[in-house]
Amino acid sequence: LKTNADDSVSDAIMTVDFDLLEPDKPVLDLTIAVETEAGIVARRQYEAVVDPADLVGCTPAAPGTYAEAGTSPATAREANVDTIVAETSAATAEEARPRKLVIIANRDYRYAEPVRYAQNDAAAIEKLYVEQFGYAPTEIDRYEDLTKAELDYLLGTEERPGIIENLVKRGDTDLTIYFAGHGSRAFFGNQRETTPYLLGIDSRADRLDLTGYSLDVMMERLTRLKSEKLPDGQITLILESCFSGQSNEGDLVTGVSATAGGPAPVLRATDGVVLIAAALPDEVAVWDNEYRQSLFTDAYVSALYGEADQERFGGNADGKITVGELESFLQMRVSRRITQVRPEFRQTPQVAGVGSDVVLANLSEDSLGRDEAVEREHFERLTAREILSARNSAGVQPYLRNCIYCPLKDDLLAFLQEERSREAIRRAEERHARQLLENGSALDIGGYLDRCEVCAQRSALEARMAELESQDLRALEDEALWEEAVKADSVDGYLFYVNNCTACSQRDTGQAKVDGFCQKMSDSVEAQFPPDKSYDGLLRYLASCNDVPGFCGRCARETEAQSLVAEIESRPDFGDAPPAQTAEAARPEAQASEANPEWVAYQRAVARGEWPDYQAFLSQYPQSVYAPEVLERLRRVLAEDRDWQSASEDHEIAAYQRYLANYPNGANVGEARKRIATLEDEADWMEALVERSVDSLETYLRKRPTGLYAENARKILRDLPRG
């Protein structure tokens, strides 16, 4: 390793430490450090997904050495991007100390004006600590729009500690807390109260003693944390808020002047906790609308980028920023800028809790100035935009592995996911396109081209569709006719295809469908043939035979049944009634028709097949042995009438086709088929009229040369110009 200025070789030790963030998850926090006699000269930190079996025989680093529990990637997407900590060639052993940055940005308040630039301030602080001090994402926790209860949960209450204390794993941890949001004093309640409060987004400024988060409680909690768990560490609290009861937009409580009565709140700094406040308790923290940031945060970021240590701003250029240098720079920068943006206000940042000579930050020799940081961010943003504009998905992962602040990271990850989804869609469409090119119809290809997203095979499919459309018109008409039959999936539809097909490529299949329907109906009717060959049973069988559609042929035993009925009716005793009749002999057909009005009425009702005749018979002979049969016939006739009325009201092809499927031998079959033909003719005519071109009208005439609108089509054709 060449580590000296003269390129001479010095002994160097590379140390690799790791920590499993969660025992049951293979996410590794890996730290690689290079150390010479002068100290640590380089350090990189990664998160990686590993096989736990590969770690057998290795000993993890001490808990909390480089990573805290619970900081494993939330998703696989986060895990597959290396997290690189910025290198510092002049790093010291002190920089190996564990550290944590907690950022709270409360912008959208329910009962107060929004803190307009809270999120911008939080982003600037996060960027500062990542670029200037090499904080890894696992060392930064960022929260937005916390309620009072969430502040209690995070920071603790007077009785219980918050979860922030769980982030501390070692006694030399550096903990920094940044809060951007409203602060205020209590207006009502105890008029002598001087407690400053931080506002959750649901806090009510008129009763902060009930709804605000006490800054005194927070300082007490941090002081206790410092003494009990961080004896060798440092706690810094940065407050981008004011406590005067006013904000940049005016009074927090409508109708109550912030300057009317009551003492000013007191910011009580404690030993060991560095308190950096944006303003004195009775002043307002001002926003800079030009830079879209708060004055104090803008000055603080510039200070820690190294300007506070520069001699031109009163520093001593020793590579360290002390409390005195920071406070002097903040007051100078804020007081100068406030006279330009809001001269009616005063704002005096203050730093308290430790002596003025205490070092707050060490600057490495190659640390960035703010101008360089802005330039780097600008370069990274331009690079990200170039990747997005060029849709260069291959460049996303290398960019994310090497960027420092990574602007537009979410946009890049969303773009990468979109490209992966698009690639999956492309592969699926490619498979479908190959199938269509092999055996797809013109209609199938057209539907695919209307729905596809990537459409990589559009040219080939369009050529294939043009080839199919140029085939024989009779074949295309036959294909359309068969598709209609399949869509209807009814015996009438298949029969219509068999009787009217042109190329008849599917005639055998259609005829098989019709034959299957007829076979089912025949089996049902033949099962009704009476085993005892009784007169009544034979009549029922013959009546069922009448319901079989003509295209299915005659019943198998219809001739036999008719012969048996004729033979029974020709018997000499057919009309005689014996003195003592049995139940079988009491049937009306056993008596002479001329002498039995019940039999005559039954024959008349069955012959006419109208519901009034059936009702008249049932009214006159409710106890007749024919009553069940007549009642069933009546129900069938009424159901058919009801379905016909419903189909007539809908007046659609599908409705009439349902009627034909349910009643293939019904009273309105002829009318239903006539109406279907009319509707199809009207649909073709409307399609021709919509385009109103020579081709569309000629297509209509070829399909329907004797259609309802054929003469109109010919008349319009004569008037249309031909190119």
WODAWO-V607260 format. One record per helix or strand of 3 or more residues. SS is the DSSP state (helix for helix, strand for strand). FROM is the first residue (numbers start at 1). TO is the last residue. If there is no record, write none. Layout:
BEGIN
ss;from;to
SS;FROM;TO
SS;FROM;TO
END
This chain:
BEGIN
ss;from;to
strand;13;22
strand;25;36
strand;39;49
helix;52;55
helix;76;79
helix;93;96
strand;99;105
helix;118;133
helix;137;139
strand;140;144
helix;148;155
helix;163;167
strand;174;180
strand;183;185
strand;196;198
helix;205;211
helix;215;228
strand;234;240
strand;273;277
helix;295;304
helix;307;309
helix;311;313
strand;320;322
helix;323;341
strand;350;352
strand;359;362
helix;370;390
helix;394;402
helix;409;439
helix;442;451
helix;458;469
helix;473;488
helix;491;500
helix;507;526
helix;535;546
helix;550;552
helix;558;569
helix;588;590
helix;593;595
helix;597;608
helix;611;620
helix;627;650
helix;653;662
helix;669;691
helix;694;703
helix;710;719
END
